[in-house]
Amino acid sequence: MNAKIIAVIAVVVLVGAGVGGYAFFKNHNESNKIKIDVNLEVFGNADKDDKITNDDASMVEKYIKAKNDNDQATLDELSSKISTEFADANRDGKIDNDDVEQIKQIVSGTEKHIWILDGQGNVKKVNAESKSIGCEYFANTELCLILGLSDRIKAVDFAPYKYRSFYFSEEKAAQISDLGNMSEPNYDEVNKLNLDTLLTFYISNQAAKETKIYNCDVLYLGCYNPDITNTDKSAFIQGILKAGYIFKVVDRAEKYADWLLNYRDQLLDIAKSIPEADKPVVMSATYGSAYFVDGSTKTVTVYKPADPLGQAIELAGGHNVFKDLKEKDITSSSLYGATVSIDTVLGTNTTVEYIFLHMVRYTYGGMEMTSTPKHGYLIDSTEELSAGQDKMKALDLVEDDMDVRLIAGEFRNGCSAGVLLGAFMGKIINPDAYSSVDPVKMMNEYIDWMGVSGFDAKEHGQYVYPGLSA
């Protein structure tokens, strides 16, 4: 294994070279517009595409007229085109001219409220004039920055608060409030902030927050459920687009989704060109959890394909060891991971070639995990990472020929849905196939999307350790 200390991966983009022959576009303004293959879950989207336009208003007007005229031919024509559920834009139980007016207001950006399906599929009436936003964890914070909403962010929870000097200007960082542990919120303190909108990270205490936080839309957008390789089922892409409508930055949201999906497509095309039998076997788990603490716990939770880490394996042309598990071997399972005996995935008969260990230094529960190496945007030193990797490589079931990498928590908990990690991972596990991919360039574009200036991912930060030799 190459253990040379390299903070990040620096490569030359080979125009027209490598599998697929991609020349990655220069910046997010130059991406080719692609079809975002979702039915936007914002009420008013009568024609079931990815955007609310005047076409939706015209379709609803046509439907209303046909109903009034008892024009069955036109109703039959519309039956396969219109969503009568989403044509009821103001959710009053009927389709009439008030819905047409609501759609026109959405298009012009003058609506006071919109109705959406949240990340769990629940109908929510949402204030469309929100000026004060609270963000839980990294994904929501980064999404709001990406959408150009820095001025509206009033508070973030414990983990992104630790990163405030990176995310915000010095002046803004001094104004940001700390929501603290939003797994167990101090509701009195949260209410003092007078938030219009709270974007939640997870759904475990959603109902309590909706009840105990006053005059505030408590919203779960679904950014924790990427499944970005299946766009039509991706709550993550829906969440980006919905946020665009909620905060009236639709164009920005669409451009970011387009940027991310363009890179997704490029990586996925390379991955698909690799024969299944040639894909390296990859396991992704969490550093400091179960077996990957000190080896004394004989279980491990491996990440599933729908998780950001599983998505990264797909995009990198890897074979997720999860796919080799038998149902009888799984002791517990969630949307994100499956827990098995460590002997099931490692040991004498293992096929695992690469182990990627996700690190969490600052938790959603408001704790700093000091046993986890420091990593991410604000860390240049590799000292703790080197010691942490040595510890993992010394575990009894980690063979000498296994490639063990530590990966920054930003990849899973940020707002890139596994795409950035997929680029880094592809360079590591399939270097020839991904020779045209420049993950550091992608990282810098992502940082630019967040509005962070004066930061070069080639010079600063620790994202994958160890990286690659130049």
N, C-alpha and C positions, 0 to 999 in steps of 0.2 A: 504493500500500500504506500502511496506517496504521502508522506506526512509533512512535507514542506509547508511552512507557515505562510499562507497566502490569505489575505483578508477577503478579497473579492475576486471574481473571475474577470479578467480583462482579455478580450478577444478582438480580432479584426473582423468586421463584417465583410464576408466574401460575396460580392455582388454576383449573383447568378451561380454561385457554387454551392456544393453540398446537396443533400437530399432535398428535393423539392425546388432547389434553385432560388431561394428567397432573398430578396434585397429588402431588409426590414426598413420600413418608412422612417423618415427623419424625425418627425414629431407628430403630436396628436392632431395637429391641424391638417396633416397631409394624408390621413387614413382614407381608404376607399370606403365609401358608404356601403354598408351591407344591410341586408334585411334582418331585423331583429325578430326572430321567429317566436314571438309570444303573443298571446291575446291579453292585451293590457287590462289589468284588473282595477281599472278606475271607471266608475259609473259615468256613462256618457259615451263610452266606447261601443257604440251600437254596431259597427261593422266588423268587430272582432279582429282588428289588426293591432299594431303595436303603438298606435298614436291616436289622440283625439283631434279631429280636424273638422272643418266645415262640412266635409263629406258625411260625417256622422249626423250632423244637424239636418242635412238634406235627406238622408235616409229616414230619419225619424219623421220629418215632415211628410215624406212620401207615404210612410206607413200610416200616419194619422189620417191623411186624406183618403187613403184606400179603405181604412176602417169606416170613416164617416160616409164614404160613397158606396160602401158594401161592394168594393171592387175586388172580387175574389181572385181574379187573374193576377193582379198586382200583389196581393197578399201571398199568393202561391210563389210568385217570383222572389219575393223578399224572404220567404220562410227559411231558406238555406243561407241567407246572407246576414240577417239581422239577429242580434241577441236581444230578445225582448227584456231579459233581465237587466242588461246594462244600458238599454235604451231608456229605462226609467232612471234618468240621471240624478233626480232629486229624491229618489227612494220614497215616494209617497204612495206607491202601489198602483199607479196608473201612468200611461204614456200619453202625454198631452203637450201643449205648446210651452208649458213651464219647463219641460225637459229640453225642448229645443233651445229655450233661452239659457238654461243652465249650461248646455253644451257650448253655445256661442260665447258665454262668459268665460268658460274654461279656455277656449281657444284664444280669446283676447286677454286672458289673465286678469279678469276683473271679478271673478267669483269670490264670495266670502267664505264658502264652505265647499268641500267636495266629499264624495263618498267613495271609499275604496274597500277592497278586501285586504286585510292585513296579512302578514306572513303566515298566519294560521288559517286563513280563509274566512275570517270573521268580518262582517260588514262594520265599517267604522265611519262615522261622520267626523270630518277633520277640519279644523280651523285652517283656512288657506291664507290667512294673514298673520301667520306666526312670526314674531320678531325676536323671541327669546327661546333658545334651544338648549336642552340638556342632553348630553351624549354619554351613553354607557359603553365602555370598553373601546377597543381600537377601531373596529369596523365602522361603527357609527360616527366616531370622531373623524376618521379619515374620509368617510363619505361626505360629510358636511364640508370639510375642507375642499375636497375635489369639486363639489358643486358651487364653490365660491361663497360659502356661507360663514366664513370665519367671524365676521362682524356680529353675526347673530348667535354664535355659540357663547352661552353664558357660563356653563359649567360642564365639567367632565368628571368621570369617576376616577377612582384611585389610580388605575394603571396608566391611562393617557395623561393624567395630571402629572405623573412622574416624567412624562415626555414633553411637557408643555414648552420647554425651551427650544425643542426641535419643531414642534407643530406650529407655534405662534411667534409673531414678532415679540420683541422684548416688552413693548408697551402692552400688547394684548395679553401676553402670558401673565403679566402682573395683575390683570383684571379677571382672569379666569378663576371661578370658584371650584372647589373640590367637593364633588358629591360623595366621596368616600366609598364605603362598601355598599354597593347597590344590590348585593345579594341579600343583605339585611339592612335596609336603609334607615337612616335617622329621618323620619318623615317630617318632624318639626323643622329641621334644618333645610330639608329639600323645599318645603313649602315657603320658606322665607325668601327663596330665590324668585318666586313668581314666574315660573316657566310657562310658556305657552305650549311647548312640545317637549316631551321626553322620549327619546329614541332608546328603546330597551335592547339589551344584548340577548337576553334569554327569557323564556316564558314561565319559569318556575313560580314566580310570585307576581305575575302580570295582574291578576285580579285584585290583589291587595294594593298594588300601586295605583290602579285605576280608581280605587275607592278612597285611598288615603292621601293622594296627591291632588290638590284642589285646582279647579279651573285650568286643567292641563290635559292635553291629548297625550295619553301614554300609548305609544305605538311600537309594535314589533314588526319591522319591515321584512324580516326574513333573511338578513345578510349572513346569518349563521348557517344557512342551508344553500350552499353554492350550486352543486350539481351543474356546473357551467358547461360541461360537455353535452348536456341535454337541455338546450336553451329553453325549449317550450315548457319544461318542467322546473326551471330554475327560479326558486324564490328569490335568489340573490339578484338576478337581472331584473325581475319584477320590482324588487325593492328599490333599486337604483332609479328605475323609471318612475315609480310612484313618488319617490322623494322629489323628483323633478316637478311633478304636478303639485305636490303639497306645498313646496316652497317657491313655486313659480319660476323655476329655472329649467324648464323642459329641454331646451336646446342643449344646455350644458350636460344634463343627464344623458341624453341620447348620444352625444358625442363621446362621453366617457364609456358608455356601454359599447359603442361602436369600436372605440380604441381597444378595449379589452377583448372583445370578440374577434377582432381582426387578428390579434396575437394568438388568441385561443385557436383559431382556425389554422394559422400557420404552424403552430406546434403540433396540433392534432393531425394535420396532414403528414408531417414527418413521422409521427408515431405510427400512423396507419401504414406507412410504407415499410415498416420493419416487420418481418415475419414473426408471428407469435412465438415460434420456437426459438427465435433469436433474442427475444426480449429478456434482459436481465431480471432476476427475481429480487424484488425490493420489499423490505418490511419497514413500515413507519410506525413508531411508537413514541412515548413521551419520556424524555429524560427526567429522572427523579421520581418515576412512578413504577410501582410493582417491581418486576425483576430489575429494571434499570435504575435502581437506587444503589444497592450493594450486592445484588444477586441472591439475597436470602429469601425473597418472595418468589415463589415458583410459578407465577402467572404473569401474563402480559396482555395488554389491550392493544390490538393492531387496528389501524384506521381503515375504514371501509372506503370503497370507491367514491361515495357521494361526499365524503368529507373533503375539505380543501387539500389535506395531505394526500388523500387517495386520488383526488383530481390531478394533483401534480404528477403522481406516478403515471397516470394515463397519458398526460400531456408530454411526459418525458420518454415515452416509449418503453416503460417498464412493465413488469408483470407483478401485480400486487399479491403478496403471499396470502392475503385474505382469501383470494379466489381458490386456493388449494385446501382451505379448511373444510372439514366435514361437519355437518350440523351436530353430530354427537359429541364433537370436541369442544363446542362452544358452551361455556358455562353461563355467560350473560352477554346480552347484546343491546345496543342502542342504535339510533340512526347513524351514529358516527363511528362506532367501533365495536369489536367483538373480543371478549376476554377468553383466553385459552390457557392451558398449561404451557409453560415455556418450552417444554420438551416437544410440543407439537410443532413449533416453528423453528426452534434452534436445536442444536445437539448433533449427534452422529449422522443422522440422515437428512440434515437440513439441505435445502436448495438455495437458501438465502445468500445472495452475493453482496447486497448493499443494505445497510441499516441506517436509516435517517431518524434522528431523535429530535423531536420538537421540544423546544425549551420555553418555559414560562417563568419569568423572573417576578413579574408583578401580576397578581391574580385578580380575577373578578371579585373574589371574596375579600379584597382589601389587604392582602398579605404580600410581603416580599419574601420570595423563596431564596434565601441567601445561599443555599446549597446548590442552586442552579447557576452556572456560569453567567456572568454579565455578557450581554450580546446586544445586537440591534443597532439602530441609527446612531446612538450617542456613544458607542464604545469602539475605540480604536485598538486597544490592547488585546492581544491573544493569550495572555498569561492564564487566565481562568479557563478559557476554552481548551487550551492545550492540556491542562491538568484534568479537566472534565472528560476529554476524549480518552486520555490515558486510563482513567478510571473505568470507562465503559469497555475499552478494549481488553482490560484485565479480567472481566467477568468470565466465569468458567466455561460458559457455552458459546462465547464469542470467539470464533476460530481466527487464527492468524491471517487467513486469506480473505476474511470479511472486511469490507470497506465500511468503516463507521464514520458518519458525518453528523455534526451537530448543526441544527438549523434554527434560525431566529424565530421567535414566537410571532413576529409581525407577519410571517408568511401565512400562518393559519388564522390569526385573529385580526388581521388587517382587512383591507377592502379590495384585494386582488384575486380572491377566489381560487387560489392555487396556481394561477397563471404565471406569476413571477417565479415561484418556486419550481414550477414545471420547466422553465427555461434554464435555471441553475442546475436542476437535477438532470435534465437532458444532456447538458454539457459534461456532466460527471459520468453518467452511466452509458451514454451512447455518443461519445465525443465526435466520431466521424460523421454520423448522421446529422448531428446538431452543430456542425462546423460553421454554419452561416448565422447562428443565433448569438446575439450579444445581450446576455442578461443584465449586465451593468448598465448598458444603454437603456434597456427597458426600465430598470430601477430608477434611473435618473429621470426618465419621462414620467414615471409614476410620481416621483417626488415633485416634479414640476406641476403635475396635475393638482397636487395638494397646496400649491402656492408657496412652497418652501424654497427660499432663494439662498444662494451662496453655499450650497451643499453638493459635493460630488461623491457619489457612491463608489467611485473608483479609488478615492483617497480616504474616505471616512466610513466608519461603520463595520460591523461584523455580521454577516448574513448567513453564510455557510462556512463551517470550519471542519476540516481544512478545505480551502478552495482548490483551484487547479494551478499547475505550473503554467507559465506563459508559453 
